[in-house]
């Protein structure tokens, strides 16, 4: 299974919204690199939900339920809410962690979808 971090502006759609709804389609992604990462997702892949804006914090988990690649522009990725992370990690903490030295999360800050290594994923969720 692969892991990804999904960024969202909490004032637009927060992890609490995902928890309340249970499932959602992850849309609004337009950056070609981020879209490529969406296309690489498979059902069962693990996700970390990250709040942007004033928070800049990893806040919760989710799983990929399905990926419909029929749309030539952006795949339709359905996700299911997981749990809040045990300990939130701010962007400053992430940048200070050597695990993320080469991560697109810190090197390409504008990406809304970022692949994670297993070690990065475990650290972000507190395992």
C-alpha positions as CSV (number, residue, x, y, z in Angstrom):
1,X,0.0,0.0,0.0
2,X,1.1,3.5,-0.8
3,X,0.6,6.6,1.4
4,X,-0.2,10.2,0.5
5,X,-0.8,13.5,2.2
6,X,-3.8,15.5,1.1
7,X,-3.8,19.2,1.8
8,X,-7.1,21.1,2.4
9,X,-8.0,24.5,3.6
10,X,-10.0,23.8,6.8
11,X,-12.3,26.8,6.2
12,X,-13.3,25.2,2.9
13,X,-13.3,21.5,3.8
14,X,-11.8,20.2,7.1
15,X,-11.0,16.9,8.5
16,X,-14.0,17.4,10.8
17,X,-16.2,17.7,7.7
18,X,-14.8,14.4,6.4
19,X,-15.4,12.7,9.7
20,X,-19.0,14.0,9.8
21,X,-19.7,12.9,6.2
22,X,-17.8,9.6,6.5
23,X,-16.8,9.6,2.8
24,X,-16.2,12.1,0.1
25,X,-14.8,12.6,-3.4
26,X,-11.4,14.4,-3.2
27,X,-11.7,17.0,-5.9
28,X,-10.5,20.5,-6.8
29,X,-7.0,19.3,-7.7
30,X,-5.6,21.2,-10.7
31,X,-1.8,21.0,-10.5
32,X,-0.6,18.5,-13.0
33,X,2.0,16.9,-10.6
34,X,-0.7,16.6,-7.9
35,X,-3.1,15.1,-10.5
36,X,-0.4,12.5,-11.4
37,X,-0.2,11.5,-7.7
38,X,-4.0,11.1,-7.6
39,X,-3.8,8.9,-10.7
40,X,-1.3,6.7,-8.8
41,X,-3.6,6.0,-5.9
42,X,-5.2,2.6,-5.4
43,X,-8.0,1.4,-3.2
44,X,-6.7,0.8,0.3
45,X,-3.9,3.4,0.1
46,X,-3.4,5.3,3.4
47,X,-3.9,9.1,3.6
48,X,-2.9,11.8,6.0
49,X,-5.2,14.9,5.9
50,X,-3.3,18.1,6.4
51,X,-4.8,21.5,7.1
52,X,-3.3,24.4,5.3
53,X,-3.8,28.1,5.9
54,X,-3.2,29.3,9.5
55,X,-3.0,25.8,10.9
56,X,-0.4,24.1,8.7
57,X,-0.8,20.8,10.6
58,X,-1.4,17.1,9.9
59,X,-4.7,16.4,11.6
60,X,-6.2,13.0,10.6
61,X,-6.2,9.9,8.5
62,X,-8.2,8.5,5.7
63,X,-8.2,5.6,3.1
64,X,-8.7,5.5,-0.6
65,X,-12.0,3.7,-1.4
66,X,-11.9,3.9,-5.2
67,X,-10.2,5.6,-8.1
68,X,-12.2,6.2,-11.3
69,X,-9.7,7.3,-14.0
70,X,-12.4,7.7,-16.7
71,X,-12.2,11.5,-16.6
72,X,-9.2,12.5,-18.8
73,X,-8.5,15.6,-16.7
74,X,-8.7,14.5,-13.1
75,X,-9.5,11.1,-11.6
76,X,-12.4,10.8,-9.2
77,X,-10.9,9.6,-5.9
78,X,-13.4,8.6,-3.2
79,X,-11.9,8.5,0.3
80,X,-13.2,7.4,3.7
81,X,-12.5,9.1,7.0
82,X,-10.1,7.5,9.5
83,X,-9.1,8.9,12.9
84,X,-7.5,12.0,14.1
85,X,-3.7,11.7,14.4
86,X,-2.4,10.9,17.9
87,X,-0.1,14.0,17.9
88,X,-0.5,16.8,15.3
89,X,2.7,17.8,13.5
90,X,3.1,21.4,12.3
91,X,4.8,22.3,9.1
92,X,7.7,23.7,11.1
93,X,8.1,20.2,12.8
94,X,7.8,18.5,9.5
95,X,10.5,20.7,7.9
96,X,12.8,20.1,10.9
97,X,12.5,16.3,10.5
98,X,15.2,14.7,8.3
99,X,12.6,12.2,7.1
100,X,11.2,15.0,4.9
101,X,14.4,16.5,3.6
102,X,13.7,15.4,0.0
103,X,9.9,15.3,0.3
104,X,7.7,17.3,-2.2
105,X,5.8,18.4,0.9
106,X,8.7,20.8,1.8
107,X,10.3,21.1,-1.6
108,X,7.2,21.9,-3.6
109,X,4.9,23.5,-1.0
110,X,2.1,24.3,-3.4
111,X,1.3,20.6,-4.1
112,X,-2.1,19.5,-2.7
113,X,-1.3,15.8,-3.0
114,X,2.1,14.5,-1.9
115,X,3.3,10.9,-1.7
116,X,4.7,9.8,1.6
117,X,7.3,7.1,2.5
118,X,6.3,4.5,5.0
119,X,8.5,6.2,7.7
120,X,7.0,9.6,6.9
121,X,3.5,8.2,7.2
122,X,4.2,6.5,10.5
123,X,5.7,9.6,12.0
124,X,2.8,11.8,10.9
125,X,0.2,9.6,12.4
126,X,2.1,8.8,15.5
127,X,2.8,5.1,15.0
